[in-house]
Amino acid sequence: MCSISGIIAKDEEGSGSRRLLKNIQKHVINMMKILKHRGPDYSGMMFDDEVLYFENFDDITENTETISRMAMGHNRLAIVGTAVQPIPNTDESIWIICNGEIYNHVELRDELSVEHEFKTDTDSEAIIHTYEDELVDVLDGDYAYAIYDKEKNIIELRRDLMGVKPLYYIDTDEYFAFASEKKALYCLLMEINGMDYKSAFNYDISRLNPNSRLIYELDENSWYIEEDLEKVNPDYFEENDYELCKNELETTILDSVLKRVKGLERVGIIYSGGVDSTLVSKLASENCDVTLYSVGSENSEDLIYAERAAKDMGLKFRKKIILEDEFEEYVIKVAKAIDELDVMKLSVGIPIFAASEMAKEDGIKVVLSGQGADELFAGYNRYQRILNEKGEEGLKNSIISDVFDIHKVNLERDDHCTMANGVELRVPFLDKFVIDVGLSIPVEYKIEEPRKKILRDIASKYVPDYIAQRPKKAAQYGSGSEKMVYAVAKKHGYSKKEINKFFEEYLIEKIKF
């Protein structure tokens, strides 16, 4: 995983962007510096026709005085291959910067190499050749990328089906810009538009929705978005036999985990001791070395279950108990990482952030989680209420809505918490084939008590029964992390009802740069 960023000066008469042309590289460099935690291994950038690769930003600051219309930057976290980005096609008419992983890149390489020359061993190069052949829908992976097509004179931004990888953009009178995290765009709003941090933080930054692409036409200084690029198949099964559904789901989940650990010697698990992360842990452990990372306050329920299950399954286990004098440290760290001030997101983010800290200490670059299973298989309490009020069709529609909104609610937060520590998060339950199968399963196979019945029945083959049948408990309660947020507010004189005031008056001052 990596970071991508870029800026386009509009260069319209009277727009003020002509002064931008002389400084555009420096602005992109500053964006890249802010996002360096996402790609600590190597960096590269291009401005118009010039491309630079470097390890240290000090190496290039003297070479950025030329006038340019556009610039793109990439910071690399090395996992697959050795190539640095931007990467060109054969005749260098198309260039790509990508944040993500393509799980079927080996198969695509075999197919595409008949007509295309591959210059690198990185999975991202497969994207550029599928783009040339207008076959991007064949990609199986989690990605957000920017392509500069010189012949068409366009920049294309695209985001994967589920939005596992984030991508944000802003459009001002002077420039259009994009980045993997909002904080890089705050940087531009402060440098170019003269905003203070709080104004930039509250600026209406847009996210590119999953399963869509944005085409910026450089000649016209205009852009448009195409959505619903890939189609989901919610009618996967011709018949709704329970055993058939269960067996197909088990196979699909296993394949999803395998493709996410393929070629890796070690992976970490963001581990709560619940059925979802335990099933992922066990399946992954059959193919590589696995370490489980659990976080909570003292005597938290998640830590008790997690430690017991890890011992019973014979898996490596590390835990972190966040003590009271560390509460504020982690609230600030997570707020800085996720660029949001929200009780639930901060609370859920704390154990994810601290778990990825431990993974980084152990030299692990990839972690897996059980994210998405509760939405896909009706794990939350509210689904029973929806069934009672709206029936099976209403519940099915609610599940579909929640699954395709998960990027806003959970994925962007989780990505930022892990990548703040230079660790990539992979989410097997949000594989596009798991989504097809999961959405096709009748809701009666999910909602029957205990909820997530079909997933629990699969898990019972692999994990201890007390885990397979463990009732769902939200991460912020199971870990005790929600109490941490309120405790920090209370320490500074804010009551529970004044939590938003605490965010606006105190916490935002701690995260500004």
C-alpha positions as CSV (number, residue, x, y, z in Angstrom):
1,M,0.0,0.0,0.0
2,C,1.1,3.5,-0.7
3,S,0.0,7.1,-1.0
4,I,-1.0,9.0,-4.2
5,S,-1.4,12.7,-4.6
6,G,-1.6,15.2,-7.4
7,I,-2.5,18.7,-8.4
8,I,-3.6,20.4,-11.7
9,A,-3.3,24.1,-12.2
10,K,-6.2,25.4,-14.2
11,D,-4.2,28.1,-15.9
12,E,-7.2,30.2,-16.8
13,E,-6.9,33.9,-17.4
14,G,-7.6,35.7,-14.2
15,S,-7.8,32.5,-12.2
16,G,-4.6,33.2,-10.2
17,S,-3.3,29.7,-11.1
18,R,-0.4,31.1,-13.3
19,R,1.6,31.7,-10.1
20,L,0.8,28.1,-9.1
21,L,2.6,26.9,-12.2
22,K,6.0,27.9,-10.8
23,N,5.3,26.2,-7.4
24,I,3.2,23.2,-8.3
25,Q,6.0,20.7,-7.7
26,K,6.7,22.1,-4.3
27,H,3.1,21.8,-3.4
28,V,3.0,18.2,-4.4
29,I,6.2,17.5,-2.5
30,N,4.6,19.0,0.6
31,M,1.6,16.7,0.1
32,M,3.9,13.7,-0.3
33,K,5.8,14.7,2.9
34,I,2.5,14.7,4.8
35,L,1.7,11.3,3.5
36,K,5.1,9.7,3.9
37,H,3.8,7.4,6.6
38,R,1.8,5.5,4.0
39,G,4.9,4.8,1.9
40,P,8.1,4.9,3.8
41,D,10.2,2.9,1.4
42,Y,10.6,5.0,-1.7
43,S,9.0,8.0,-3.6
44,G,8.5,9.2,-7.1
45,M,6.8,12.1,-8.8
46,M,6.2,13.5,-12.3
47,F,5.4,17.0,-13.5
48,D,4.3,17.2,-17.1
49,D,6.9,15.1,-18.9
50,E,9.6,14.9,-16.2
51,V,9.8,12.0,-13.8
52,L,11.9,11.8,-10.6
53,Y,12.5,8.9,-8.2
54,F,14.1,9.4,-4.9
55,E,14.5,8.2,-1.3
56,N,14.9,11.6,0.5
57,F,12.9,14.7,-0.2
58,D,16.1,16.8,0.3
59,D,17.5,15.2,-2.9
60,I,15.0,16.9,-5.2
61,T,14.1,20.3,-3.7
62,E,16.6,22.1,-5.9
63,N,15.2,20.6,-9.1
64,T,11.6,21.9,-8.8
65,E,11.7,25.4,-10.3
66,T,10.4,24.6,-13.8
67,I,6.9,25.7,-14.8
68,S,4.5,22.8,-14.9
69,R,0.7,22.4,-15.4
70,M,0.3,19.3,-13.4
71,A,2.2,17.1,-10.9
72,M,1.6,13.7,-9.3
73,G,3.4,12.0,-6.4
74,H,3.7,8.5,-5.0
75,N,5.1,7.2,-1.7
76,R,5.7,3.4,-1.7
77,L,5.2,0.7,0.9
78,A,7.1,-2.2,-0.6
79,I,5.1,-5.4,-0.5
80,V,4.9,-6.8,-4.1
81,G,7.8,-6.3,-6.6
82,T,10.6,-3.8,-6.5
83,A,9.5,-1.1,-9.0
84,V,9.0,2.5,-8.0
85,Q,6.2,4.7,-9.3
86,P,5.1,6.5,-11.5
87,I,5.1,3.5,-13.9
88,P,4.7,4.0,-17.7
89,N,3.3,1.9,-20.5
90,T,5.6,0.7,-23.2
91,D,5.8,4.0,-25.2
92,E,5.5,6.2,-22.1
93,S,2.3,7.8,-23.3
94,I,0.4,6.6,-20.2
95,W,1.6,6.8,-16.6
96,I,0.1,5.5,-13.4
97,I,0.4,6.0,-9.6
98,C,-1.5,3.4,-7.5
99,N,-2.3,2.7,-3.9
100,G,-3.3,-0.9,-3.5
101,E,-2.9,-4.5,-4.3
102,I,-4.0,-6.5,-7.4
103,Y,-4.5,-10.1,-6.4
104,N,-4.8,-11.6,-9.9
105,H,-1.8,-9.7,-11.3
106,V,0.1,-12.9,-12.1
107,E,-2.8,-14.3,-14.2
108,L,-3.3,-10.9,-15.9
109,R,0.4,-10.6,-16.6
110,D,0.3,-14.0,-18.5
111,E,-2.7,-12.9,-20.5
112,L,-1.5,-9.3,-21.3
113,S,2.1,-10.1,-22.1
114,V,1.0,-11.4,-25.4
115,E,0.4,-7.9,-26.7
116,H,2.1,-5.8,-24.0
117,E,5.7,-5.5,-22.7
118,F,6.0,-5.6,-18.9
119,K,8.9,-3.5,-17.6
120,T,8.6,-4.2,-13.9
121,D,7.6,-6.9,-11.5
122,T,5.0,-4.9,-9.6
123,D,1.3,-5.7,-9.6
124,S,0.4,-2.1,-10.4
125,E,1.8,-2.4,-13.9
126,A,-1.1,-4.8,-14.8
127,I,-3.5,-1.9,-14.3
128,I,-1.9,0.3,-17.0
129,H,-2.2,-2.4,-19.6
130,T,-5.8,-3.3,-18.7
131,Y,-6.5,0.4,-19.0
132,E,-5.0,0.4,-22.5
133,D,-7.2,-2.5,-23.5
134,E,-10.3,-1.1,-21.7
135,L,-10.4,-4.1,-19.5
136,V,-10.1,-2.6,-16.0
137,D,-13.1,-4.5,-14.8
138,V,-11.0,-7.7,-14.8
139,L,-8.9,-6.4,-11.9
140,D,-9.4,-8.4,-8.7
141,G,-8.0,-6.2,-6.0
142,D,-8.2,-3.2,-3.6
143,Y,-6.9,0.0,-5.2
144,A,-7.2,3.7,-5.8
145,Y,-5.1,5.0,-8.7
146,A,-4.4,8.0,-11.0
147,I,-3.6,7.6,-14.6
148,Y,-2.1,10.4,-16.8
149,D,-3.0,9.7,-20.4
150,K,-0.9,12.0,-22.6
151,E,-2.6,11.2,-25.9
152,K,-6.1,11.8,-24.5
153,N,-4.7,14.6,-22.3
154,I,-6.7,13.4,-19.3
155,I,-6.1,12.3,-15.8
156,E,-8.3,9.4,-14.6
157,L,-8.9,8.6,-11.0
158,R,-10.5,5.3,-10.0
159,R,-11.4,3.5,-6.8
160,D,-12.1,-0.2,-6.2
161,L,-15.5,-1.8,-5.9
162,M,-15.9,-1.6,-2.1
163,G,-13.7,1.5,-1.5
164,V,-11.1,-0.4,0.5
165,K,-8.5,2.2,-0.6
166,P,-9.4,5.8,0.0
167,L,-9.3,8.7,-2.5
168,Y,-10.3,12.4,-1.9
169,Y,-10.3,15.5,-4.1
170,I,-11.0,19.2,-4.1
171,D,-11.9,21.5,-7.0
172,T,-11.1,25.2,-6.5
173,D,-11.0,28.2,-8.8
174,E,-7.2,27.8,-9.2
175,Y,-6.6,24.1,-9.1
176,F,-8.0,20.6,-8.8
177,A,-6.2,18.2,-6.4
178,F,-6.5,14.6,-5.1
179,A,-4.9,12.6,-2.4
180,S,-5.1,9.4,-0.4
181,E,-5.9,11.3,2.8
182,K,-7.6,14.6,3.5
183,K,-4.7,16.0,5.5
184,A,-2.7,16.4,2.2
185,L,-5.5,18.5,0.8
186,Y,-5.6,20.5,4.1
187,C,-2.0,21.4,3.2
188,L,-3.0,22.9,-0.1
189,L,-5.9,24.8,1.4
190,M,-3.5,26.3,3.9
191,E,-0.6,27.0,1.5
192,I,-2.5,28.2,-1.5
193,N,-5.8,29.5,-0.2
194,G,-4.5,30.9,3.1
195,M,-6.8,29.0,5.4
196,D,-5.9,28.2,8.9
197,Y,-6.0,24.6,10.0
198,K,-9.5,24.6,11.5
199,S,-11.0,26.2,8.3
200,A,-9.2,23.6,6.2
201,F,-10.4,20.8,8.5
202,N,-14.0,21.9,8.1
203,Y,-13.7,22.5,4.3
204,D,-16.0,20.4,2.2
205,I,-13.6,17.8,0.8
206,S,-15.1,15.3,-1.6
207,R,-14.4,11.5,-1.7
208,L,-14.4,9.6,-4.9
209,N,-17.1,7.0,-4.3
210,P,-16.1,3.3,-4.7
211,N,-16.7,1.6,-8.0
212,S,-16.4,4.9,-9.9
213,R,-13.9,6.9,-11.9
214,L,-13.3,10.6,-12.4
215,I,-12.1,11.9,-15.7
216,Y,-10.3,15.2,-15.7
217,E,-10.0,16.7,-19.2
218,L,-7.0,18.9,-19.1
219,D,-7.9,20.8,-22.4
220,E,-11.3,21.8,-21.0
221,N,-10.4,22.2,-17.3
222,S,-13.5,20.1,-16.6
223,W,-14.3,16.7,-15.2
224,Y,-17.1,14.2,-14.9
225,I,-17.7,11.0,-12.9
226,E,-18.8,7.6,-14.1
227,E,-20.3,5.3,-11.4
228,D,-21.3,1.6,-11.0
229,L,-18.5,0.4,-13.2
230,E,-18.5,-3.2,-11.9
231,K,-21.7,-5.1,-11.4
232,V,-22.5,-7.1,-8.3
233,N,-24.4,-10.4,-8.8
234,P,-26.9,-10.7,-5.9
235,D,-28.5,-13.8,-7.6
236,Y,-25.4,-16.0,-7.4
237,F,-27.4,-19.1,-6.3
238,E,-30.0,-20.8,-8.6
239,E,-31.4,-22.6,-5.6
240,N,-31.4,-21.6,-1.9
241,D,-30.4,-24.8,-0.3
242,Y,-28.7,-24.1,3.1
243,E,-25.8,-26.6,2.7
244,L,-25.1,-25.4,-0.8
245,C,-24.9,-21.8,0.3
246,K,-22.8,-22.7,3.3
247,N,-20.3,-24.7,1.3
248,E,-20.0,-22.1,-1.5
249,L,-19.5,-19.3,1.1
250,E,-16.8,-21.3,2.9
251,T,-14.9,-21.9,-0.3
252,T,-15.1,-18.3,-1.3
253,I,-13.9,-17.0,2.1
254,L,-11.0,-19.5,2.1
255,D,-10.0,-18.3,-1.4
256,S,-10.3,-14.7,-0.3
257,V,-8.0,-15.2,2.6
258,L,-5.5,-17.2,0.6
259,K,-5.1,-14.6,-2.1
260,R,-4.5,-11.9,0.6
261,V,-1.6,-13.9,2.2
262,K,-0.1,-15.4,-0.9
263,G,3.6,-14.7,-1.1
264,L,3.8,-13.4,2.4
265,E,5.8,-15.1,5.1
266,R,4.1,-13.3,8.0
267,V,0.9,-11.4,8.5
268,G,-0.8,-9.8,11.5
269,I,-4.4,-10.0,12.5
270,I,-6.4,-7.1,14.1
271,Y,-7.9,-9.4,16.6
272,S,-10.9,-8.9,18.9
273,G,-11.6,-12.5,19.9
274,G,-14.8,-12.5,17.9
275,V,-15.9,-15.0,15.3
276,D,-15.0,-12.9,12.2
277,S,-11.3,-12.1,13.1
278,T,-10.8,-15.6,14.6
279,L,-12.0,-17.4,11.4
280,V,-9.7,-15.2,9.3
281,S,-6.8,-15.9,11.7
282,K,-7.2,-19.6,11.5
283,L,-7.5,-19.7,7.8
284,A,-4.5,-17.5,7.3
285,S,-2.4,-19.5,9.8
286,E,-2.7,-22.5,7.6
287,N,-0.7,-20.7,4.9
288,C,1.7,-18.4,6.6
289,D,3.0,-17.3,10.0
290,V,0.3,-15.4,11.9
291,T,0.5,-13.1,14.9
292,L,-2.7,-11.9,16.6
293,Y,-2.8,-8.3,18.0
294,S,-5.4,-7.4,20.6
295,V,-5.9,-4.1,22.4
296,G,-8.2,-3.0,25.2
297,S,-8.5,-1.4,28.5
298,E,-7.7,-3.4,31.6
299,N,-10.0,-6.4,32.0
300,S,-11.8,-5.7,28.8
301,E,-14.0,-8.5,27.4
302,D,-12.2,-8.6,24.0
303,L,-8.8,-9.2,25.6
304,I,-10.1,-12.1,27.8
305,Y,-11.6,-13.9,24.8
306,A,-8.7,-13.1,22.5
307,E,-6.0,-14.4,24.8
308,R,-7.9,-17.6,25.5
309,A,-8.7,-18.3,21.9
310,A,-5.1,-17.7,20.7
311,K,-3.8,-20.1,23.3
312,D,-6.3,-22.8,22.4
313,M,-5.5,-22.4,18.7
314,G,-1.8,-22.3,19.3
315,L,-1.3,-19.0,17.5
316,K,1.2,-16.2,18.4
317,F,-0.5,-13.5,20.4
318,R,0.4,-10.0,21.6
319,K,-1.8,-7.7,23.6
320,K,-1.7,-4.1,24.7
321,I,-3.6,-2.9,27.7
322,I,-4.0,0.9,27.3
323,L,-3.6,2.4,30.7
324,E,-5.5,5.5,31.9
325,D,-2.4,7.7,31.6
326,E,-2.2,6.7,27.9
327,F,-5.8,7.4,27.0
328,E,-5.2,11.0,25.8
329,E,-2.1,9.9,23.8
330,Y,-4.2,7.4,21.8
331,V,-7.2,9.7,21.3
332,I,-4.9,12.3,19.8
333,K,-3.0,9.8,17.7
334,V,-6.2,8.4,16.2
335,A,-7.7,11.8,15.6
336,K,-4.6,12.8,13.7
337,A,-4.7,9.6,11.7
338,I,-8.3,9.6,10.6
339,D,-8.9,13.4,10.1
340,E,-12.2,13.1,11.9
341,L,-13.6,14.1,15.3
342,D,-16.3,11.5,15.9
343,V,-16.8,9.5,19.1
344,M,-17.5,6.1,17.4
345,K,-14.8,6.4,14.9
346,L,-12.2,7.5,17.5
347,S,-13.3,4.7,19.8
348,V,-13.2,1.9,17.2
349,G,-10.0,3.4,15.8
350,I,-8.0,3.2,19.0
351,P,-7.6,-0.7,19.1
352,I,-6.9,-0.8,15.4
353,F,-4.2,1.9,15.7
354,A,-2.5,0.3,18.7
355,A,-2.7,-3.2,17.1
356,S,-1.0,-1.9,13.9
357,E,1.7,-0.2,16.1
358,M,2.6,-3.6,17.5
359,A,2.6,-5.1,14.0
360,K,5.0,-2.4,12.9
361,E,7.3,-3.2,15.9
362,D,7.4,-6.8,14.8
363,G,8.3,-5.8,11.2
364,I,5.0,-6.9,9.8
365,K,3.7,-4.9,6.8
366,V,0.3,-6.6,6.2
367,V,-2.5,-7.2,8.6
368,L,-6.0,-8.7,8.1
369,S,-9.2,-8.0,9.8
370,G,-12.8,-9.3,10.0
371,Q,-14.2,-6.0,8.8
372,G,-17.4,-6.3,6.7
373,A,-18.7,-9.6,8.1
374,D,-21.3,-7.9,10.5
375,E,-22.8,-5.9,7.6
376,L,-22.7,-8.8,5.1
377,F,-24.1,-11.5,7.4
378,A,-26.4,-9.4,9.6
379,G,-24.4,-9.3,12.8
380,Y,-25.7,-6.2,14.4
381,N,-28.7,-6.0,16.8
382,R,-30.5,-3.5,14.6
383,Y,-31.0,-6.1,11.9
384,Q,-33.5,-8.0,14.0
385,R,-35.5,-4.8,14.5
386,I,-35.4,-4.1,10.8
387,L,-36.7,-7.6,10.1
388,N,-39.6,-7.2,12.5
389,E,-40.5,-3.8,11.1
390,K,-39.9,-4.2,7.4
391,G,-39.8,-7.9,6.7
392,E,-37.2,-9.9,4.8
393,E,-37.1,-7.6,1.7
394,G,-36.5,-4.6,4.0
395,L,-33.7,-6.4,5.8
396,K,-32.1,-7.4,2.5
397,N,-32.2,-3.8,1.3
398,S,-30.7,-2.6,4.6
399,I,-27.9,-5.1,4.4
400,I,-27.1,-4.1,0.8
401,S,-27.1,-0.4,1.8
402,D,-24.8,-1.0,4.8
403,V,-22.3,-3.1,2.7
404,F,-21.9,-0.4,0.1
405,D,-21.7,2.4,2.7
406,I,-19.0,0.6,4.7
407,H,-16.2,2.7,3.0
408,K,-17.6,5.9,4.7
409,V,-18.4,4.3,8.1
410,N,-15.4,1.9,8.6
411,L,-12.9,1.4,5.8
412,E,-11.4,4.9,5.5
413,R,-11.0,5.0,9.3
414,D,-9.4,1.5,9.4
415,D,-7.1,2.3,6.5
416,H,-5.9,5.6,8.1
417,C,-5.2,3.9,11.5
418,T,-3.1,1.1,10.0
419,M,-1.3,3.2,7.4
420,A,-0.4,5.8,10.1
421,N,2.0,3.0,11.2
422,G,3.1,2.0,7.7
423,V,1.0,-1.2,7.8
424,E,-1.4,-2.3,5.1
425,L,-4.8,-3.6,6.0
426,R,-6.5,-6.3,3.9
427,V,-10.2,-7.3,4.4
428,P,-11.1,-10.8,3.2
429,F,-14.9,-10.4,3.8
430,L,-15.0,-7.6,1.3
431,D,-13.6,-9.5,-1.5
432,K,-15.8,-9.0,-4.6
433,F,-16.6,-12.7,-4.9
434,V,-17.4,-13.0,-1.1
435,I,-19.7,-10.0,-1.7
436,D,-21.5,-11.8,-4.6
437,V,-22.0,-14.9,-2.6
438,G,-22.8,-13.1,0.7
439,L,-25.5,-10.9,-0.8
440,S,-27.1,-13.9,-2.5
441,I,-27.6,-15.8,0.7
442,P,-31.2,-15.7,1.9
443,V,-31.5,-13.4,5.0
444,E,-33.1,-16.2,7.0
445,Y,-29.7,-18.0,6.9
446,K,-28.1,-14.9,8.5
447,I,-30.6,-13.5,10.9
448,E,-31.5,-16.7,12.8
449,E,-30.2,-16.6,16.3
450,P,-27.4,-16.3,17.0
451,R,-27.1,-13.7,14.2
452,K,-24.6,-14.5,11.4
453,K,-25.8,-18.1,11.7
454,I,-24.3,-19.3,8.4
455,L,-20.9,-17.8,9.1
456,R,-20.9,-19.2,12.6
457,D,-21.7,-22.7,11.3
458,I,-18.7,-22.4,8.9
459,A,-16.4,-21.1,11.7
460,S,-17.3,-24.0,14.0
461,K,-15.2,-26.2,11.8
462,Y,-12.1,-24.1,12.4
463,V,-12.3,-22.3,15.7
464,P,-13.3,-23.1,19.3
465,D,-17.1,-23.3,19.8
466,Y,-17.1,-20.6,22.5
467,I,-15.7,-18.2,19.8
468,A,-18.0,-19.4,17.0
469,Q,-21.0,-18.8,19.2
470,R,-19.7,-15.7,21.0
471,P,-22.4,-12.9,20.9
472,K,-21.6,-9.8,18.9
473,K,-20.2,-6.9,20.9
474,A,-19.2,-3.7,19.2
475,A,-15.4,-3.0,19.2
476,Q,-15.7,0.2,21.2
477,Y,-17.5,-1.6,24.0
478,G,-15.6,-4.9,23.9
479,S,-12.3,-3.1,24.1
480,G,-13.4,-0.4,26.4
481,S,-12.1,2.3,24.0
482,E,-15.3,4.4,24.0
483,K,-14.8,5.0,27.7
484,M,-11.3,6.3,27.0
485,V,-12.6,9.1,24.7
486,Y,-15.1,10.3,27.3
487,A,-12.5,10.0,30.1
488,V,-10.1,12.3,28.2
489,A,-12.9,14.8,27.7
490,K,-13.8,14.7,31.4
491,K,-10.2,15.2,32.4
492,H,-10.3,18.6,30.5
493,G,-13.6,19.6,32.1
494,Y,-16.1,18.5,29.4
495,S,-19.1,16.3,30.3
496,K,-20.4,13.5,28.1
497,K,-23.0,15.8,26.6
498,E,-20.3,18.3,25.8
499,I,-18.2,15.9,23.7
500,N,-18.5,17.9,20.5
501,K,-17.5,21.0,22.3
502,F,-14.4,19.1,23.5
503,F,-13.6,18.2,19.9
504,E,-14.1,21.7,18.6
505,E,-12.3,23.5,21.4
506,Y,-9.6,21.1,22.6
507,L,-8.9,18.2,20.4
508,I,-8.7,20.0,17.1
509,E,-5.9,22.1,18.6
510,K,-3.9,19.0,19.4
511,I,-4.0,17.6,15.9
512,K,-3.4,20.7,13.8
513,F,-0.1,21.2,11.9
